[in-house]
């Protein structure tokens, strides 16, 4: 299955996992980074479930969950950026998350138009 959204979410999750590994080596308290890891890896998992969903309603529901997880990931990235717990350029991760967010919104709008 060729899905640019799924590919992009997998790229994002991969970058977050690598970021988390780097972050956890430099800090003792990784609470915020763990929250980011959970939400960021959930995005692609929910998109994958949507792609293989049983119905249009299931597809839309899973994309909504992925959108919420994307918003949460952006929140944690922004918080990490503002706290400067480690010296890191968050711009690439924030850009990629925002790109996924925009793609999810467009996909949801298209799916909702086709189901009405």
Residue pairs with C-beta under 8 A, 6 or more apart in sequence:
1 51
3 47
3 51
4 103
5 47
5 100
5 103
5 104
5 107
6 44
6 47
6 48
6 51
8 96
8 99
8 100
8 103
9 43
9 44
9 47
9 66
9 100
10 44
11 96
12 40
12 43
12 44
12 73
12 93
12 96
12 97
12 100
13 40
13 41
13 43
13 44
15 92
15 93
15 96
16 36
16 37
16 40
16 41
16 73
16 93
17 37
17 41
19 33
19 36
19 88
19 93
20 30
20 33
20 34
20 36
20 37
22 86
22 88
23 30
23 33
23 85
23 86
23 88
24 30
24 33
26 86
27 33
27 85
27 86
32 76
32 79
32 80
32 83
32 85
33 76
33 80
35 72
35 76
36 73
36 76
36 77
36 80
39 69
39 70
39 72
39 73
39 76
40 69
40 73
40 97
42 65
42 66
42 69
43 66
43 69
43 70
43 73
43 100
44 66
46 62
46 63
46 65
46 66
46 69
47 62
47 63
47 66
47 104
49 62
50 58
50 59
50 60
50 61
50 62
50 63
50 66
51 59
53 59
53 61
53 62
56 111
56 114
56 115
57 115
59 111
60 108
60 111
60 112
60 115
63 104
63 107
63 108
63 111
64 108
66 104
67 101
67 104
67 105
67 108
70 97
70 100
70 101
70 104
71 101
73 97
74 94
74 97
74 98
74 101
77 90
77 93
77 94
77 97
78 90
78 94
80 86
80 88
80 90
81 88
81 90
81 94
